[in-house]
């Protein structure tokens, strides 16, 4: 796994933690800007991996709350 991908994964986990705090505080709607146009310059495999990871993490978060 490339170093840049590891950084993106850590950022995603921070975003998930923030969303969990919002739910704990009763905030039920948020807007997340998590993937910039710059990121689409990455390889298709890298983009697919990041999108799939985000989809799974957000789905899990919704199931838990």
Secondary structure, DSSP 8 states (H G I E B T S, - for coil): --HHHHHHHHHHHHHHHHHHHHHHTT----------GGGGGS-HHHHHHHHHHHHHHHHHHHHH-
